[in-house]
């Protein structure tokens, strides 16, 4: 009855093999129980008959007792079979419960199978699309191979022409390229119409007006000279233009002019000083002192330009004009002192001190007057004039306060003392 009710609640399990087997076992057990009940009824009738004729069956009691023992054994076996049947029914009920519990998982599995089939269908569609792309790619690959084949043919043709041309020893360009419109445009861009002049444009990675750009021009010149040397263009004329190149050329020209002018001036001044002072050593002292004052004033003025005028360096023409002014004024003051020195008599050290003391006021006054004159150039607003005025002004201060009253007398006095010391040693010997 339990299995029948269970099947009625779950009609979809009516054909389940486990359920059918369980029902079969239950029916067989019921049938055996019915047969057993019939046998018990028969035994009961026989027992009643035996009890009624007990006295008559006394002689066969022993046989009946043995039969009862066998019947008892059979009943024991029957009880054991009933217990086994009960266990089997319990296991069947447990299996039925597991089937009920697993039905949701079975439904989930069917859902996953359905999803997997959908994914498989999508994958097949993607595969079909990729097969189309593969077919398109193979078509393009075929076209590419045809282009490669054509390119190899052109390369073979190029190599054949290169092998036959003498220019292959240097640099070979196919004839169709030389005569092509694009190549002619390139030639027009970098060469003149008569094809005898070539021009290249070089863009520096630094400020073309800066000092850092000037060494680059020198490197370019060296590279050009080294490249053309030993080639067919060895005697070709080259030139570099542009802002930086003009600055380099201007620096070289001014440097050469400055060196030439300074050499001529110093030689002429040296000759005049030798004639006036009648001493080569004093001439060297004077020129050396003037050069020392010149370079010191340049250094001080550059610091003034950097920290006050906020200019990185002096203008290119400032050293040239400053040199002329400083040397001319310094020699003038030196001649005043040395002429006074020659007029005096006595020890050279005493003479130079006396000459400096008498001429010092004149030199200081002249330096102040000229310094004020050059200082009038500062409000002009022209950087070159301002820097020249500062260099000359600093140099005049150095000449009037240090060189003429201190340095030059010290050098001449030291020389005189060294000469006297040598004469003393000679006389002692």
Buried (B, 14 or more C-beta within 10 A) or exposed (E): EEBEEBBEEBEEBEEBEEBBEBBEBBEEBEEBBEEBEEEEEEBEEEEEEBEEEEEEBEEEEEEBEEBEEEEEEEEEEBEEBBEEBEEBBEEBBEBBEEBEEEEEEEEEEEEEEEEEEEEEEEEEEEEEEEEEEEEEEEEEEEEEEEEEEEEEEEEEEBEEBEEEEEEEEEEBEBEEEEEEEEBEEEBEEEEEEEEEEEEEEEEBEEEBEEEEBBEBBEEBBEEBEEEBEEEEEEEEEEEBEBEBBEBBBEEEEBEEEBEEEBEEBBEEBBEEBBEBBEBEEBBBBBBEBBBBBBBBBBEBBBEBBEEEBEBEEBBBBBBBBBBBBBBEBBBEBBBBBBEBBBEBEEEBBEBBBBBBEBBBEEBBEBBEEBBEEBEEBBEEEEBBBBBBBBBBBBBBBBBBBBBBBEBBBBBBBEBBEEEEEEEEEEEEE
